[in-house]
Amino acid sequence: MSFFYIAPAQPQGLLPGMNVLAYLPIGPTVQGVMIPAAAVVWWQGKAWVYVQTDPNHFVRRELSTETPVPEGWFVGTGLAAGDSIVVRGAQLLLSEEFRAQIQVSE
């Protein structure tokens, strides 16, 4: 995602050709949560995150990747600030989820 902004002709510290990282608000304010990249697993071209429902159970939820932020994504719906998400081992959970579905015949 890119935007074009204009700066004054003689700003201190800016030189021609310099890359600048800026956080500039656009649009209305939205409530949501930040999801770290380490919590995201990819399957069938979609991003997923595992949410802990109780001490021994996790549910995989689809994650919108429309709003990337440094080191992850911002999500406005589907997750709440109090949700516990898996940050380490999410790929292992995905593997275990599908391993349980494999039926071996003799």
Biopython code that builds the backbone (N, CA, C, O; Angstrom):
import numpy as np
from Bio.PDB.StructureBuilder import StructureBuilder

atoms = [
    (1, "MET", "N", (0.853, -1.158, 0.000)),
    (1, "MET", "CA", (0.000, 0.000, 0.000)),
    (1, "MET", "C", (0.908, 1.232, 0.000)),
    (1, "MET", "O", (1.817, 1.322, 0.825)),
    (2, "SER", "N", (0.682, 2.153, -0.884)),
    (2, "SER", "CA", (1.510, 3.355, -0.980)),
    (2, "SER", "C", (0.638, 4.598, -1.034)),
    (2, "SER", "O", (-0.508, 4.562, -1.483)),
    (3, "PHE", "N", (1.210, 5.693, -0.567)),
    (3, "PHE", "CA", (0.546, 6.989, -0.602)),
    (3, "PHE", "C", (1.567, 8.019, -1.050)),
    (3, "PHE", "O", (2.769, 7.816, -0.881)),
    (4, "PHE", "N", (1.108, 9.102, -1.609)),
    (4, "PHE", "CA", (1.989, 10.184, -2.031)),
    (4, "PHE", "C", (1.659, 11.416, -1.202)),
    (4, "PHE", "O", (0.523, 11.891, -1.212)),
    (5, "TYR", "N", (2.644, 11.931, -0.492)),
    (5, "TYR", "CA", (2.473, 13.131, 0.312)),
    (5, "TYR", "C", (3.531, 14.153, -0.102)),
    (5, "TYR", "O", (4.605, 13.777, -0.572)),
    (6, "ILE", "N", (3.239, 15.410, 0.066)),
    (6, "ILE", "CA", (4.161, 16.491, -0.285)),
    (6, "ILE", "C", (4.676, 17.123, 1.002)),
    (6, "ILE", "O", (3.906, 17.385, 1.926)),
    (7, "ALA", "N", (6.002, 17.370, 1.055)),
    (7, "ALA", "CA", (6.637, 17.999, 2.213)),
    (7, "ALA", "C", (7.160, 19.367, 1.797)),
    (7, "ALA", "O", (7.362, 19.614, 0.608)),
    (8, "PRO", "N", (7.378, 20.252, 2.749)),
    (8, "PRO", "CA", (7.952, 21.570, 2.418)),
    (8, "PRO", "C", (9.292, 21.427, 1.700)),
    (8, "PRO", "O", (9.975, 20.414, 1.852)),
    (9, "ALA", "N", (9.668, 22.436, 0.921)),
    (9, "ALA", "CA", (10.862, 22.369, 0.089)),
    (9, "ALA", "C", (12.152, 22.246, 0.895)),
    (9, "ALA", "O", (13.090, 21.605, 0.421)),
    (10, "GLN", "N", (12.242, 22.818, 2.064)),
    (10, "GLN", "CA", (13.472, 22.790, 2.844)),
    (10, "GLN", "C", (13.287, 22.192, 4.245)),
    (10, "GLN", "O", (13.670, 22.835, 5.223)),
    (11, "PRO", "N", (12.722, 20.999, 4.380)),
    (11, "PRO", "CA", (12.595, 20.429, 5.724)),
    (11, "PRO", "C", (13.959, 19.984, 6.233)),
    (11, "PRO", "O", (14.774, 19.473, 5.464)),
    (12, "GLN", "N", (14.207, 20.173, 7.510)),
    (12, "GLN", "CA", (15.491, 19.790, 8.072)),
    (12, "GLN", "C", (15.595, 18.274, 8.148)),
    (12, "GLN", "O", (14.668, 17.623, 8.629)),
    (13, "GLY", "N", (16.688, 17.700, 7.692)),
    (13, "GLY", "CA", (16.925, 16.280, 7.796)),
    (13, "GLY", "C", (16.445, 15.448, 6.619)),
    (13, "GLY", "O", (16.789, 14.269, 6.534)),
    (14, "LEU", "N", (15.666, 16.015, 5.710)),
    (14, "LEU", "CA", (15.219, 15.260, 4.542)),
    (14, "LEU", "C", (16.090, 15.607, 3.345)),
    (14, "LEU", "O", (16.354, 16.776, 3.063)),
    (15, "LEU", "N", (16.527, 14.570, 2.651)),
    (15, "LEU", "CA", (17.349, 14.760, 1.466)),
    (15, "LEU", "C", (16.671, 14.104, 0.272)),
    (15, "LEU", "O", (15.906, 13.157, 0.455)),
    (16, "PRO", "N", (16.925, 14.573, -0.941)),
    (16, "PRO", "CA", (16.325, 13.945, -2.133)),
    (16, "PRO", "C", (16.689, 12.470, -2.224)),
    (16, "PRO", "O", (17.833, 12.089, -1.976)),
    (17, "GLY", "N", (15.718, 11.649, -2.578)),
    (17, "GLY", "CA", (15.937, 10.223, -2.739)),
    (17, "GLY", "C", (15.902, 9.423, -1.451)),
    (17, "GLY", "O", (16.062, 8.203, -1.483)),
    (18, "MET", "N", (15.701, 10.066, -0.338)),
    (18, "MET", "CA", (15.694, 9.413, 0.956)),
    (18, "MET", "C", (14.374, 8.665, 1.170)),
    (18, "MET", "O", (13.311, 9.182, 0.826)),
    (19, "ASN", "N", (14.434, 7.451, 1.736)),
    (19, "ASN", "CA", (13.222, 6.724, 2.113)),
    (19, "ASN", "C", (12.773, 7.194, 3.485)),
    (19, "ASN", "O", (13.580, 7.316, 4.406)),
    (20, "VAL", "N", (11.486, 7.455, 3.614)),
    (20, "VAL", "CA", (10.940, 7.952, 4.872)),
    (20, "VAL", "C", (9.761, 7.067, 5.264)),
    (20, "VAL", "O", (8.864, 6.822, 4.457)),
    (21, "LEU", "N", (9.769, 6.593, 6.498)),
    (21, "LEU", "CA", (8.661, 5.832, 7.023)),
    (21, "LEU", "C", (7.827, 6.783, 7.876)),
    (21, "LEU", "O", (8.336, 7.384, 8.823)),
    (22, "ALA", "N", (6.550, 6.918, 7.541)),
    (22, "ALA", "CA", (5.680, 7.851, 8.255)),
    (22, "ALA", "C", (4.361, 7.179, 8.569)),
    (22, "ALA", "O", (3.845, 6.404, 7.763)),
    (23, "TYR", "N", (3.822, 7.466, 9.717)),
    (23, "TYR", "CA", (2.506, 6.976, 10.108)),
    (23, "TYR", "C", (1.559, 8.160, 10.060)),
    (23, "TYR", "O", (1.593, 9.042, 10.918)),
    (24, "LEU", "N", (0.724, 8.162, 9.053)),
    (24, "LEU", "CA", (-0.188, 9.276, 8.842)),
    (24, "LEU", "C", (-1.616, 8.754, 8.870)),
    (24, "LEU", "O", (-1.959, 7.847, 8.112)),
    (25, "PRO", "N", (-2.445, 9.314, 9.730)),
    (25, "PRO", "CA", (-3.816, 8.818, 9.819)),
    (25, "PRO", "C", (-4.624, 9.133, 8.561)),
    (25, "PRO", "O", (-4.558, 10.237, 8.021)),
    (26, "ILE", "N", (-5.382, 8.143, 8.112)),
    (26, "ILE", "CA", (-6.297, 8.353, 6.999)),
    (26, "ILE", "C", (-7.621, 7.703, 7.377)),
    (26, "ILE", "O", (-7.629, 6.650, 8.014)),
    (27, "GLY", "N", (-8.708, 8.296, 7.007)),
    (27, "GLY", "CA", (-10.016, 7.719, 7.272)),
    (27, "GLY", "C", (-10.422, 7.825, 8.723)),
    (27, "GLY", "O", (-9.735, 8.456, 9.525)),
    (28, "PRO", "N", (-11.542, 7.207, 9.061)),
    (28, "PRO", "CA", (-12.054, 7.279, 10.423)),
    (28, "PRO", "C", (-11.254, 6.386, 11.380)),
    (28, "PRO", "O", (-10.566, 5.462, 10.947)),
    (29, "THR", "N", (-11.351, 6.670, 12.670)),
    (29, "THR", "CA", (-10.712, 5.861, 13.692)),
    (29, "THR", "C", (-11.454, 4.530, 13.801)),
    (29, "THR", "O", (-12.684, 4.488, 13.784)),
    (30, "VAL", "N", (-10.684, 3.442, 13.913)),
    (30, "VAL", "CA", (-11.268, 2.109, 13.995)),
    (30, "VAL", "C", (-10.709, 1.400, 15.224)),
    (30, "VAL", "O", (-9.505, 1.443, 15.477)),
    (31, "GLN", "N", (-11.577, 0.753, 15.981)),
    (31, "GLN", "CA", (-11.146, -0.046, 17.133)),
    (31, "GLN", "C", (-10.760, -1.430, 16.648)),
    (31, "GLN", "O", (-11.387, -1.962, 15.732)),
    (32, "GLY", "N", (-9.740, -2.020, 17.248)),
    (32, "GLY", "CA", (-9.332, -3.355, 16.854)),
    (32, "GLY", "C", (-8.121, -3.820, 17.635)),
    (32, "GLY", "O", (-7.774, -3.246, 18.667)),
    (33, "VAL", "N", (-7.483, -4.863, 17.136)),
    (33, "VAL", "CA", (-6.313, -5.433, 17.795)),
    (33, "VAL", "C", (-5.187, -5.625, 16.789)),
    (33, "VAL", "O", (-5.436, -5.754, 15.590)),
    (34, "MET", "N", (-3.964, -5.643, 17.269)),
    (34, "MET", "CA", (-2.792, -5.909, 16.448)),
    (34, "MET", "C", (-2.443, -7.388, 16.588)),
    (34, "MET", "O", (-2.358, -7.918, 17.696)),
    (35, "ILE", "N", (-2.244, -8.038, 15.461)),
    (35, "ILE", "CA", (-1.876, -9.450, 15.446)),
    (35, "ILE", "C", (-0.433, -9.554, 14.968)),
    (35, "ILE", "O", (-0.124, -9.134, 13.853)),
    (36, "PRO", "N", (0.464, -10.112, 15.801)),
    (36, "PRO", "CA", (1.856, -10.241, 15.360)),
    (36, "PRO", "C", (1.986, -11.260, 14.232)),
    (36, "PRO", "O", (1.223, -12.224, 14.169)),
    (37, "ALA", "N", (2.940, -11.049, 13.355)),
    (37, "ALA", "CA", (3.151, -11.939, 12.212)),
    (37, "ALA", "C", (3.428, -13.370, 12.656)),
    (37, "ALA", "O", (3.068, -14.311, 11.949)),
    (38, "ALA", "N", (4.061, -13.553, 13.816)),
    (38, "ALA", "CA", (4.383, -14.894, 14.305)),
    (38, "ALA", "C", (3.126, -15.693, 14.645)),
    (38, "ALA", "O", (3.190, -16.920, 14.721)),
    (39, "ALA", "N", (1.997, -15.038, 14.850)),
    (39, "ALA", "CA", (0.755, -15.730, 15.209)),
    (39, "ALA", "C", (-0.014, -16.204, 13.981)),
    (39, "ALA", "O", (-0.979, -16.956, 14.112)),
    (40, "VAL", "N", (0.397, -15.778, 12.797)),
    (40, "VAL", "CA", (-0.368, -16.045, 11.579)),
    (40, "VAL", "C", (0.166, -17.280, 10.855)),
    (40, "VAL", "O", (1.370, -17.431, 10.649)),
    (41, "VAL", "N", (-0.770, -18.165, 10.474)),
    (41, "VAL", "CA", (-0.439, -19.305, 9.621)),
    (41, "VAL", "C", (-1.207, -19.129, 8.316)),
    (41, "VAL", "O", (-2.295, -18.554, 8.293)),
    (42, "TRP", "N", (-0.629, -19.630, 7.242)),
    (42, "TRP", "CA", (-1.244, -19.500, 5.918)),
    (42, "TRP", "C", (-1.682, -20.865, 5.446)),
    (42, "TRP", "O", (-0.923, -21.832, 5.508)),
    (43, "TRP", "N", (-2.927, -20.938, 4.968)),
    (43, "TRP", "CA", (-3.470, -22.181, 4.439)),
    (43, "TRP", "C", (-4.480, -21.843, 3.362)),
    (43, "TRP", "O", (-5.374, -21.027, 3.583)),
    (44, "GLN", "N", (-4.349, -22.459, 2.202)),
    (44, "GLN", "CA", (-5.210, -22.234, 1.050)),
    (44, "GLN", "C", (-5.283, -20.753, 0.665)),
    (44, "GLN", "O", (-6.343, -20.246, 0.299)),
    (45, "GLY", "N", (-4.155, -20.081, 0.754)),
    (45, "GLY", "CA", (-4.069, -18.681, 0.346)),
    (45, "GLY", "C", (-4.693, -17.694, 1.311)),
    (45, "GLY", "O", (-4.822, -16.514, 0.985)),
    (46, "LYS", "N", (-5.082, -18.146, 2.486)),
    (46, "LYS", "CA", (-5.699, -17.263, 3.475)),
    (46, "LYS", "C", (-4.880, -17.266, 4.754)),
    (46, "LYS", "O", (-4.171, -18.227, 5.055)),
    (47, "ALA", "N", (-4.988, -16.179, 5.500)),
    (47, "ALA", "CA", (-4.301, -16.056, 6.781)),
    (47, "ALA", "C", (-5.236, -16.523, 7.892)),
    (47, "ALA", "O", (-6.433, -16.233, 7.874)),
    (48, "TRP", "N", (-4.679, -17.247, 8.854)),
    (48, "TRP", "CA", (-5.448, -17.778, 9.970)),
    (48, "TRP", "C", (-4.692, -17.518, 11.267)),
    (48, "TRP", "O", (-3.469, -17.381, 11.276)),
    (49, "VAL", "N", (-5.441, -17.453, 12.355)),
    (49, "VAL", "CA", (-4.850, -17.300, 13.676)),
    (49, "VAL", "C", (-5.587, -18.271, 14.605)),
    (49, "VAL", "O", (-6.788, -18.493, 14.446)),
    (50, "TYR", "N", (-4.869, -18.845, 15.570)),
    (50, "TYR", "CA", (-5.489, -19.743, 16.537)),
    (50, "TYR", "C", (-5.817, -18.971, 17.805)),
    (50, "TYR", "O", (-4.972, -18.275, 18.368)),
    (51, "VAL", "N", (-7.075, -19.112, 18.244)),
    (51, "VAL", "CA", (-7.556, -18.456, 19.454)),
    (51, "VAL", "C", (-7.808, -19.535, 20.500)),
    (51, "VAL", "O", (-8.421, -20.561, 20.205)),
    (52, "GLN", "N", (-7.337, -19.305, 21.715)),
    (52, "GLN", "CA", (-7.532, -20.272, 22.790)),
    (52, "GLN", "C", (-8.932, -20.093, 23.369)),
    (52, "GLN", "O", (-9.296, -19.001, 23.805)),
    (53, "THR", "N", (-9.722, -21.185, 23.370)),
    (53, "THR", "CA", (-11.085, -21.129, 23.889)),
    (53, "THR", "C", (-11.169, -21.602, 25.332)),
    (53, "THR", "O", (-12.043, -21.158, 26.076)),
    (54, "ASP", "N", (-10.272, -22.500, 25.739)),
    (54, "ASP", "CA", (-10.114, -22.931, 27.134)),
    (54, "ASP", "C", (-8.694, -23.471, 27.258)),
    (54, "ASP", "O", (-7.978, -23.523, 26.257)),
    (55, "PRO", "N", (-8.264, -23.873, 28.448)),
    (55, "PRO", "CA", (-6.849, -24.255, 28.609)),
    (55, "PRO", "C", (-6.336, -25.325, 27.641)),
    (55, "PRO", "O", (-5.134, -25.380, 27.379)),
    (56, "ASN", "N", (-7.225, -26.181, 27.099)),
    (56, "ASN", "CA", (-6.762, -27.265, 26.239)),
    (56, "ASN", "C", (-7.323, -27.228, 24.824)),
    (56, "ASN", "O", (-7.117, -28.175, 24.065)),
    (57, "HIS", "N", (-8.027, -26.162, 24.447)),
    (57, "HIS", "CA", (-8.655, -26.120, 23.126)),
    (57, "HIS", "C", (-8.375, -24.804, 22.411)),
    (57, "HIS", "O", (-8.321, -23.732, 23.012)),
    (58, "PHE", "N", (-8.200, -24.939, 21.092)),
    (58, "PHE", "CA", (-7.914, -23.785, 20.246)),
    (58, "PHE", "C", (-8.816, -23.840, 19.029)),
    (58, "PHE", "O", (-9.152, -24.921, 18.546)),
    (59, "VAL", "N", (-9.208, -22.680, 18.536)),
    (59, "VAL", "CA", (-10.045, -22.582, 17.343)),
    (59, "VAL", "C", (-9.305, -21.737, 16.323)),
    (59, "VAL", "O", (-8.748, -20.690, 16.651)),
    (60, "ARG", "N", (-9.305, -22.213, 15.061)),
    (60, "ARG", "CA", (-8.658, -21.465, 13.987)),
    (60, "ARG", "C", (-9.664, -20.479, 13.411)),
    (60, "ARG", "O", (-10.778, -20.861, 13.052)),
    (61, "ARG", "N", (-9.273, -19.209, 13.321)),
    (61, "ARG", "CA", (-10.144, -18.174, 12.751)),
    (61, "ARG", "C", (-9.433, -17.484, 11.594)),
    (61, "ARG", "O", (-8.230, -17.228, 11.637)),
    (62, "GLU", "N", (-10.222, -17.190, 10.554)),
    (62, "GLU", "CA", (-9.659, -16.486, 9.403)),
    (62, "GLU", "C", (-9.313, -15.059, 9.806)),
    (62, "GLU", "O", (-10.017, -14.429, 10.596)),
    (63, "LEU", "N", (-8.223, -14.568, 9.252)),
    (63, "LEU", "CA", (-7.711, -13.247, 9.599)),
    (63, "LEU", "C", (-7.704, -12.360, 8.370)),
    (63, "LEU", "O", (-7.219, -12.767, 7.315)),
    (64, "SER", "N", (-8.227, -11.174, 8.490)),
    (64, "SER", "CA", (-8.168, -10.207, 7.400)),
    (64, "SER", "C", (-6.765, -9.608, 7.350)),
    (64, "SER", "O", (-6.222, -9.189, 8.372)),
    (65, "THR", "N", (-6.185, -9.571, 6.150)),
    (65, "THR", "CA", (-4.844, -8.995, 5.997)),
    (65, "THR", "C", (-4.911, -7.688, 5.199)),
    (65, "THR", "O", (-3.944, -7.298, 4.545)),
    (66, "GLU", "N", (-6.057, -7.028, 5.263)),
    (66, "GLU", "CA", (-6.240, -5.775, 4.522)),
    (66, "GLU", "C", (-5.454, -4.618, 5.121)),
    (66, "GLU", "O", (-5.154, -3.647, 4.427)),
    (67, "THR", "N", (-5.117, -4.714, 6.413)),
    (67, "THR", "CA", (-4.438, -3.605, 7.071)),
    (67, "THR", "C", (-3.121, -4.063, 7.683)),
    (67, "THR", "O", (-3.060, -4.356, 8.877)),
    (68, "PRO", "N", (-2.062, -4.126, 6.870)),
    (68, "PRO", "CA", (-0.764, -4.503, 7.434)),
    (68, "PRO", "C", (-0.190, -3.371, 8.282)),
    (68, "PRO", "O", (-0.373, -2.191, 7.980)),
    (69, "VAL", "N", (0.496, -3.751, 9.334)),
    (69, "VAL", "CA", (1.216, -2.817, 10.197)),
    (69, "VAL", "C", (2.614, -3.402, 10.387)),
    (69, "VAL", "O", (2.832, -4.576, 10.091)),
    (70, "PRO", "N", (3.554, -2.612, 10.870)),
    (70, "PRO", "CA", (4.888, -3.175, 11.080)),
    (70, "PRO", "C", (4.819, -4.437, 11.948)),
    (70, "PRO", "O", (4.266, -4.412, 13.047)),
    (71, "GLU", "N", (5.374, -5.516, 11.454)),
    (71, "GLU", "CA", (5.481, -6.792, 12.160)),
    (71, "GLU", "C", (4.148, -7.508, 12.381)),
    (71, "GLU", "O", (4.031, -8.304, 13.313)),
    (72, "GLY", "N", (3.136, -7.241, 11.540)),
    (72, "GLY", "CA", (1.881, -7.964, 11.698)),
    (72, "GLY", "C", (0.725, -7.328, 10.953)),
    (72, "GLY", "O", (0.903, -6.718, 9.898)),
    (73, "TRP", "N", (-0.470, -7.479, 11.522)),
    (73, "TRP", "CA", (-1.689, -6.938, 10.911)),
    (73, "TRP", "C", (-2.579, -6.327, 11.966)),
    (73, "TRP", "O", (-2.550, -6.720, 13.132)),
    (74, "PHE", "N", (-3.375, -5.352, 11.539)),
    (74, "PHE", "CA", (-4.400, -4.750, 12.392)),
    (74, "PHE", "C", (-5.733, -5.356, 11.985)),
    (74, "PHE", "O", (-6.058, -5.405, 10.798)),
    (75, "VAL", "N", (-6.509, -5.818, 12.965)),
    (75, "VAL", "CA", (-7.794, -6.448, 12.694)),
    (75, "VAL", "C", (-8.878, -5.700, 13.456)),
    (75, "VAL", "O", (-8.792, -5.538, 14.674)),
    (76, "GLY", "N", (-9.904, -5.244, 12.733)),
    (76, "GLY", "CA", (-10.983, -4.490, 13.350)),
    (76, "GLY", "C", (-12.151, -5.335, 13.801)),
    (76, "GLY", "O", (-12.898, -4.922, 14.688)),
    (77, "THR", "N", (-12.335, -6.521, 13.208)),
    (77, "THR", "CA", (-13.457, -7.388, 13.578)),
    (77, "THR", "C", (-12.987, -8.830, 13.686)),
    (77, "THR", "O", (-11.967, -9.210, 13.112)),
    (78, "GLY", "N", (-13.744, -9.624, 14.427)),
    (78, "GLY", "CA", (-13.452, -11.044, 14.547)),
    (78, "GLY", "C", (-12.626, -11.433, 15.755)),
    (78, "GLY", "O", (-12.697, -12.575, 16.212)),
    (79, "LEU", "N", (-11.849, -10.506, 16.278)),
    (79, "LEU", "CA", (-11.047, -10.754, 17.474)),
    (79, "LEU", "C", (-11.236, -9.596, 18.437)),
    (79, "LEU", "O", (-11.432, -8.453, 18.025)),
    (80, "ALA", "N", (-11.175, -9.907, 19.724)),
    (80, "ALA", "CA", (-11.327, -8.874, 20.757)),
    (80, "ALA", "C", (-10.016, -8.730, 21.517)),
    (80, "ALA", "O", (-9.159, -9.613, 21.475)),
    (81, "ALA", "N", (-9.874, -7.621, 22.200)),
    (81, "ALA", "CA", (-8.642, -7.332, 22.931)),
    (81, "ALA", "C", (-8.346, -8.385, 23.994)),
    (81, "ALA", "O", (-7.178, -8.599, 24.318)),
    (82, "GLY", "N", (-9.340, -9.038, 24.539)),
    (82, "GLY", "CA", (-9.124, -10.042, 25.588)),
    (82, "GLY", "C", (-8.859, -11.443, 25.079)),
    (82, "GLY", "O", (-8.568, -12.330, 25.881)),
    (83, "ASP", "N", (-8.949, -11.681, 23.771)),
    (83, "ASP", "CA", (-8.722, -13.017, 23.223)),
    (83, "ASP", "C", (-7.264, -13.427, 23.374)),
    (83, "ASP", "O", (-6.356, -12.626, 23.158)),
    (84, "SER", "N", (-7.052, -14.694, 23.749)),
    (84, "SER", "CA", (-5.694, -15.243, 23.820)),
    (84, "SER", "C", (-5.405, -15.925, 22.494)),
    (84, "SER", "O", (-6.117, -16.845, 22.092)),
    (85, "ILE", "N", (-4.364, -15.474, 21.822)),
    (85, "ILE", "CA", (-3.991, -16.074, 20.545)),
    (85, "ILE", "C", (-2.643, -16.771, 20.682)),
    (85, "ILE", "O", (-1.823, -16.421, 21.530)),
    (86, "VAL", "N", (-2.440, -17.759, 19.832)),
    (86, "VAL", "CA", (-1.191, -18.512, 19.834)),
    (86, "VAL", "C", (-0.159, -17.718, 19.038)),
    (86, "VAL", "O", (-0.366, -17.420, 17.861)),
    (87, "VAL", "N", (0.945, -17.381, 19.684)),
    (87, "VAL", "CA", (1.995, -16.624, 19.011)),
    (87, "VAL", "C", (3.159, -17.546, 18.651)),
    (87, "VAL", "O", (3.808, -17.343, 17.625)),
    (88, "ARG", "N", (3.426, -18.536, 19.466)),
    (88, "ARG", "CA", (4.476, -19.516, 19.168)),
    (88, "ARG", "C", (3.831, -20.887, 19.019)),
    (88, "ARG", "O", (3.073, -21.318, 19.888)),
    (89, "GLY", "N", (4.126, -21.565, 17.933)),
    (89, "GLY", "CA", (3.610, -22.909, 17.726)),
    (89, "GLY", "C", (2.336, -22.977, 16.911)),
    (89, "GLY", "O", (1.712, -24.035, 16.837)),
    (90, "ALA", "N", (1.930, -21.869, 16.294)),
    (90, "ALA", "CA", (0.695, -21.869, 15.500)),
    (90, "ALA", "C", (0.797, -22.822, 14.319)),
    (90, "ALA", "O", (-0.181, -23.493, 13.989)),
    (91, "GLN", "N", (1.954, -22.897, 13.676)),
    (91, "GLN", "CA", (2.128, -23.803, 12.544)),
    (91, "GLN", "C", (2.015, -25.252, 13.002)),
    (91, "GLN", "O", (1.489, -26.090, 12.269)),
    (92, "LEU", "N", (2.493, -25.555, 14.185)),
    (92, "LEU", "CA", (2.371, -26.900, 14.731)),
    (92, "LEU", "C", (0.902, -27.248, 14.975)),
    (92, "LEU", "O", (0.486, -28.373, 14.699)),
    (93, "LEU", "N", (0.120, -26.312, 15.480)),
    (93, "LEU", "CA", (-1.309, -26.539, 15.664)),
    (93, "LEU", "C", (-1.998, -26.826, 14.335)),
    (93, "LEU", "O", (-2.848, -27.713, 14.257)),
    (94, "LEU", "N", (-1.639, -26.086, 13.294)),
    (94, "LEU", "CA", (-2.221, -26.326, 11.973)),
    (94, "LEU", "C", (-1.883, -27.732, 11.495)),
    (94, "LEU", "O", (-2.748, -28.434, 10.970)),
    (95, "SER", "N", (-0.640, -28.142, 11.671)),
    (95, "SER", "CA", (-0.215, -29.484, 11.267)),
    (95, "SER", "C", (-0.974, -30.550, 12.041)),
    (95, "SER", "O", (-1.427, -31.535, 11.458)),
    (96, "GLU", "N", (-1.115, -30.365, 13.338)),
    (96, "GLU", "CA", (-1.834, -31.334, 14.174)),
    (96, "GLU", "C", (-3.312, -31.382, 13.814)),
    (96, "GLU", "O", (-3.920, -32.452, 13.823)),
    (97, "GLU", "N", (-3.887, -30.242, 13.501)),
    (97, "GLU", "CA", (-5.299, -30.202, 13.116)),
    (97, "GLU", "C", (-5.547, -31.080, 11.892)),
    (97, "GLU", "O", (-6.521, -31.832, 11.863)),
    (98, "PHE", "N", (-4.691, -30.995, 10.893)),
    (98, "PHE", "CA", (-4.899, -31.759, 9.673)),
    (98, "PHE", "C", (-4.380, -33.183, 9.779)),
    (98, "PHE", "O", (-4.849, -34.065, 9.059)),
    (99, "ARG", "N", (-3.430, -33.418, 10.656)),
    (99, "ARG", "CA", (-2.959, -34.782, 10.887)),
    (99, "ARG", "C", (-4.076, -35.627, 11.493)),
    (99, "ARG", "O", (-4.203, -36.811, 11.178)),
    (100, "ALA", "N", (-4.880, -35.026, 12.354)),
    (100, "ALA", "CA", (-5.994, -35.732, 12.981)),
    (100, "ALA", "C", (-7.058, -36.119, 11.958)),
    (100, "ALA", "O", (-7.836, -37.042, 12.199)),
    (101, "GLN", "N", (-7.101, -35.431, 10.826)),
    (101, "GLN", "CA", (-8.102, -35.724, 9.796)),
    (101, "GLN", "C", (-7.652, -36.805, 8.813)),
    (101, "GLN", "O", (-8.464, -37.318, 8.043)),
    (102, "ILE", "N", (-6.376, -37.148, 8.834)),
    (102, "ILE", "CA", (-5.846, -38.157, 7.920)),
    (102, "ILE", "C", (-6.287, -39.539, 8.386)),
    (102, "ILE", "O", (-6.085, -39.905, 9.544)),
    (103, "GLN", "N", (-6.886, -40.298, 7.485)),
    (103, "GLN", "CA", (-7.311, -41.667, 7.807)),
    (103, "GLN", "C", (-6.420, -42.619, 7.030)),
    (103, "GLN", "O", (-6.317, -42.535, 5.806)),
    (104, "VAL", "N", (-5.779, -43.521, 7.752)),
    (104, "VAL", "CA", (-4.886, -44.482, 7.142)),
    (104, "VAL", "C", (-5.633, -45.796, 7.001)),
    (104, "VAL", "O", (-6.193, -46.304, 7.972)),
    (105, "SER", "N", (-5.644, -46.339, 5.810)),
    (105, "SER", "CA", (-6.289, -47.640, 5.593)),
    (105, "SER", "C", (-5.234, -48.711, 5.436)),
    (105, "SER", "O", (-4.121, -48.434, 4.990)),
    (106, "GLU", "N", (-5.577, -49.929, 5.799)),
    (106, "GLU", "CA", (-4.614, -51.031, 5.712)),
    (106, "GLU", "C", (-4.714, -51.775, 4.421)),
    (106, "GLU", "O", (-3.969, -52.729, 4.199)),
]
sb = StructureBuilder()
sb.init_structure("model")
sb.init_model(0)
sb.init_chain("A")
sb.init_seg("    ")
for serial, (resi, resn, name, xyz) in enumerate(atoms, 1):
    if name == "N":
        sb.init_residue(resn, " ", resi, " ")
    sb.init_atom(name, np.array(xyz, "f"), 0.0, 1.0, " ", f" {name:<3s}", serial, name[0])
structure = sb.get_structure()
